[in-house]
Amino acid sequence: MTRNHGNSIKDDEQYEALRDEEGMSKEKAARIANTSRQQAGEKGGRHSPYEQWTRDELYTKAQQVGIKGRSNMNKAGLTEALRSH
């Protein structure tokens, strides 16, 4: 039976599946579960691929989303961290 996670989680069933079956963090599972299924199926933003960004642009984006250890990362590390966040 699906547990009620309160008002902060819109789709409790999807949240639990992401946490238990996919092993996602609470933050990432909540972000996905709170996105409407129609909106989740749409194509993402219109920015260029991370490979075309400079290291400074990647660093700034990593700073905005709160990736820890970003100051020690090179361009490839920042790209991977942003994709997996």
Secondary structure, DSSP 8 states (H G I E B T S, - for coil): ------TT-S-HHHHHHHHHTS---HHHHHHHHTS-HHHHTS-------GGGS-HHHHHHHHHHHT-TTGGG--HHHHHHHHHH-
